[in-house]
Amino acid sequence: MTTPQTKRAALWDVDGTLIDSREYHWLSWRGTLAEEGFDVTPEQFADSFGRRNDEILRGYFPSYNDEEITRVGEAKEVAYRRLVRERGIELLPGVRRWLDRLHAGGWRQAVASSAPRANLEVIVEALKLTGYFAAVAAAEDVTEGKPDPQVFLVAAAKLGVEPAQCVVVEDAPAGTEAARRAGMRCVGVLSSHGELEADIVVRTLEELPDTAFEDLLSQTGQNHPR
C-alpha cells in the first residue's frame, strides 16, 4: 500500500498509447523497402508492426549482413522522424488529462518503448511533453524486446521507483505481458487490438475513473467494461 512518501511511477508505451503514428510507420517502411526492391504489403506490415527492426528486416532480407540490416533500419527511422516533424502528431484522447493529473499528483513518469531514442525524442519534442517525463527507456537501453520486461525495469530503475509501485500504460499484448512479468500493474488501451489482458482495460484513457492509477497500486482496481 502506498503512503504519501512512496515513490510512484507511470510508464508509458508510445504508439497506440500516447499517439497513433501507425500511418507514418507504414509510409516510412513502404518507401524504404521500395528502395531495396521489396514491395511490402499492408498485411506484412500489420504482422510485423511493433517488432524490432532487425527482426523484421532479417525476415525480408535473409541474405543481408548486419551492416546492411542496420543501414536499412536507420533509413526507415530517418524517414519516420521526417514525417513526424513535417506533418505533426497528436496525443490520443485522454492522454493530456492523465499526464497533467499524474504530474500534479507527484507521480514520476517515463517513456518506455523499444523504439529508437531519436524517435522518442522527436515525438516528445513535437508534443511539448519534455516537462512530464523524467526518463526515457528506449531500444538502445535494452537487449530484449517485449514481452521481455527489460524496458519497463530499466525505466523504473531510471526513475528510482520500485516495480511494484509502477503502473504501465500499454496497447499491445506483448506490452501487457511485459508489465506482468515486471511485477507492475497495467492499464490496457484498446487502440490497436480487440482485446487485452490487463488490470484495467479501456477503449480510451478518457474512460478511466479519476482514481484509477491509485486504485491499481492499492490493488482495488477492477477491469473496466469493454
C-alpha positions as CSV (number, residue, x, y, z in Angstrom):
1,M,0.0,0.0,0.0
2,T,1.3,3.4,-0.9
3,T,2.0,6.3,1.6
4,P,2.4,10.0,0.8
5,Q,6.2,9.3,0.8
6,T,6.1,6.4,-1.5
7,K,7.6,7.0,-5.0
8,R,5.1,6.1,-7.7
9,A,5.6,5.9,-11.4
10,A,3.6,5.8,-14.6
11,L,5.4,4.1,-17.5
12,W,4.1,5.0,-21.0
13,D,4.4,3.0,-24.1
14,V,4.2,5.3,-27.2
15,D,2.5,4.1,-30.3
16,G,-1.2,3.3,-29.6
17,T,-0.9,4.7,-26.1
18,L,0.4,8.3,-26.3
19,I,0.0,8.7,-30.0
20,D,-1.1,6.8,-33.1
21,S,1.7,7.1,-35.8
22,R,1.0,3.8,-37.4
23,E,0.4,5.6,-40.8
24,Y,3.9,7.2,-40.5
25,H,5.4,3.8,-39.8
26,W,3.6,2.3,-42.8
27,L,4.7,5.1,-45.2
28,S,8.3,5.0,-44.0
29,W,8.6,1.3,-44.2
30,R,7.0,1.2,-47.7
31,G,9.3,3.9,-49.1
32,T,12.4,2.5,-47.5
33,L,11.8,-1.1,-48.6
34,A,10.9,0.0,-52.1
35,E,14.4,1.5,-52.3
36,E,15.7,-2.1,-51.6
37,G,13.4,-3.5,-54.3
38,F,11.0,-5.0,-51.8
39,D,7.2,-4.3,-52.2
40,V,5.9,-4.7,-48.7
41,T,2.1,-5.4,-48.4
42,P,-0.2,-3.9,-45.8
43,E,-0.7,-7.4,-44.4
44,Q,3.1,-7.9,-44.0
45,F,3.3,-4.5,-42.3
46,A,0.5,-5.3,-39.9
47,D,2.0,-8.7,-39.0
48,S,5.4,-7.1,-38.2
49,F,4.2,-3.9,-36.5
50,G,5.7,-3.5,-33.1
51,R,8.6,-5.9,-33.7
52,R,12.3,-4.8,-33.6
53,N,13.6,-3.6,-37.0
54,D,16.4,-6.1,-37.2
55,E,13.9,-9.0,-36.7
56,I,11.6,-7.6,-39.4
57,L,14.4,-7.0,-41.9
58,R,16.1,-10.4,-41.4
59,G,12.7,-11.9,-42.4
60,Y,12.6,-9.8,-45.6
61,F,16.3,-9.9,-46.5
62,P,17.8,-13.2,-45.2
63,S,21.0,-12.6,-47.2
64,Y,21.7,-9.2,-45.8
65,N,24.6,-8.9,-43.3
66,D,24.5,-6.9,-40.1
67,E,25.7,-3.7,-41.7
68,E,23.1,-3.8,-44.4
69,I,20.3,-4.6,-41.9
70,T,21.4,-1.6,-39.8
71,R,21.6,0.7,-42.9
72,V,18.0,-0.1,-44.0
73,G,16.7,0.1,-40.4
74,E,18.2,3.5,-39.9
75,A,16.9,4.8,-43.2
76,K,13.4,3.8,-42.2
77,E,13.7,5.6,-38.9
78,V,15.0,8.8,-40.6
79,A,12.0,8.7,-42.9
80,Y,9.7,8.2,-39.9
81,R,11.1,11.1,-38.0
82,R,10.9,13.4,-41.0
83,L,7.2,12.6,-41.3
84,V,6.6,13.4,-37.6
85,R,8.4,16.7,-38.0
86,E,6.7,17.7,-41.3
87,R,3.2,16.5,-40.7
88,G,3.0,16.7,-36.9
89,I,1.4,14.3,-34.4
90,E,-1.4,14.5,-31.8
91,L,-1.9,12.9,-28.5
92,L,-4.6,10.2,-28.2
93,P,-7.9,11.1,-26.3
94,G,-7.4,11.4,-22.6
95,V,-3.6,11.4,-22.6
96,R,-3.1,15.1,-21.8
97,R,-5.5,14.9,-18.9
98,W,-3.7,12.0,-17.4
99,L,-0.2,13.4,-17.9
100,D,-1.4,16.6,-16.1
101,R,-3.2,14.7,-13.4
102,L,-0.3,12.3,-12.6
103,H,2.3,15.2,-12.8
104,A,0.2,17.2,-10.3
105,G,-0.1,14.2,-8.1
106,G,3.7,13.8,-7.8
107,W,3.9,10.7,-9.9
108,R,7.2,10.1,-11.8
109,Q,6.7,9.4,-15.4
110,A,8.8,7.8,-18.1
111,V,8.5,6.8,-21.7
112,A,9.3,3.1,-22.1
113,S,9.4,1.8,-25.7
114,S,11.5,-0.4,-27.9
115,A,11.6,2.4,-30.5
116,P,15.0,4.2,-31.1
117,R,15.7,7.0,-28.7
118,A,15.8,9.6,-31.5
119,N,12.2,8.7,-32.4
120,L,11.0,9.1,-28.9
121,E,12.8,12.4,-28.5
122,V,11.3,13.8,-31.7
123,I,7.8,12.8,-30.5
124,V,8.3,14.2,-27.0
125,E,9.6,17.4,-28.5
126,A,6.9,17.7,-31.2
127,L,4.2,17.3,-28.5
128,K,6.0,19.6,-26.0
129,L,6.0,16.8,-23.3
130,T,9.5,17.2,-22.0
131,G,8.3,18.6,-18.7
132,Y,6.3,15.5,-18.0
133,F,8.9,12.8,-18.4
134,A,11.9,12.3,-16.0
135,A,13.3,9.4,-18.0
136,V,13.2,7.7,-21.4
137,A,13.9,3.9,-21.8
138,A,14.5,3.2,-25.5
139,A,15.8,0.5,-27.8
140,E,19.4,1.5,-27.0
141,D,18.8,0.6,-23.3
142,V,17.7,-3.0,-23.8
143,T,18.8,-6.2,-25.4
144,E,15.4,-7.9,-25.4
145,G,12.1,-6.6,-26.8
146,K,8.7,-7.0,-25.2
147,P,7.2,-9.3,-23.9
148,D,10.5,-9.4,-22.0
149,P,10.1,-6.9,-19.1
150,Q,13.5,-5.3,-19.6
151,V,12.4,-2.0,-20.9
152,F,10.0,-1.4,-18.0
153,L,12.5,-2.5,-15.4
154,V,15.1,-0.1,-17.0
155,A,12.5,2.8,-16.9
156,A,11.7,2.1,-13.3
157,A,15.4,2.0,-12.3
158,K,16.0,5.3,-14.1
159,L,13.1,6.9,-12.1
160,G,14.3,5.3,-8.8
161,V,10.9,3.6,-8.3
162,E,10.3,0.0,-7.2
163,P,8.5,-2.1,-9.9
164,A,5.6,-2.8,-7.5
165,Q,4.9,1.0,-7.4
166,C,4.7,1.3,-11.2
167,V,1.7,1.4,-13.5
168,V,2.3,0.7,-17.2
169,V,0.1,2.1,-19.9
170,E,0.1,-0.2,-22.9
171,D,-1.9,-1.1,-26.1
172,A,-0.3,-4.4,-27.2
173,P,-0.5,-8.0,-25.8
174,A,3.3,-8.2,-25.7
175,G,3.4,-5.0,-23.7
176,T,0.8,-6.0,-21.1
177,E,2.7,-9.3,-20.7
178,A,5.9,-7.4,-20.2
179,A,4.3,-5.4,-17.5
180,R,3.0,-8.5,-15.8
181,R,6.5,-10.1,-15.9
182,A,8.0,-6.9,-14.5
183,G,5.7,-7.2,-11.4
184,M,3.8,-4.0,-12.4
185,R,0.2,-3.1,-12.7
186,C,-1.1,-2.3,-16.2
187,V,-3.8,-0.2,-18.0
188,G,-4.6,-1.7,-21.4
189,V,-5.8,0.7,-24.1
190,L,-7.8,-1.0,-27.0
191,S,-6.5,1.3,-29.7
192,S,-4.8,-1.3,-31.8
193,H,-6.1,-4.7,-30.6
194,G,-9.6,-6.1,-30.0
195,E,-8.8,-7.4,-26.5
196,L,-6.0,-7.3,-23.9
197,E,-5.2,-8.9,-20.6
198,A,-4.5,-6.1,-18.2
199,D,-5.6,-4.9,-14.7
200,I,-7.9,-2.3,-16.3
201,V,-8.9,-2.3,-20.0
202,V,-10.4,0.7,-21.7
203,R,-11.1,1.9,-25.2
204,T,-9.5,5.3,-24.5
205,L,-8.0,6.9,-21.4
206,E,-11.0,9.2,-21.2
207,E,-12.9,6.2,-19.8
208,L,-10.6,5.8,-16.8
209,P,-12.0,6.9,-13.4
210,D,-10.1,9.6,-11.6
211,T,-8.7,7.2,-9.0
212,A,-7.7,4.5,-11.5
213,F,-3.9,4.7,-11.0
214,E,-4.1,5.0,-7.2
215,D,-6.6,2.1,-7.1
216,L,-4.2,-0.1,-9.1
217,L,-1.4,0.4,-6.6
218,S,-3.7,-0.3,-3.7
219,Q,-5.0,-3.4,-5.6
220,T,-8.5,-2.2,-5.7
221,G,-8.7,-1.6,-9.5
222,Q,-11.2,-3.7,-11.4
223,N,-11.5,-4.4,-15.1
224,H,-13.4,-1.6,-16.8
225,P,-16.3,-2.8,-19.0
226,R,-15.2,-3.0,-22.7
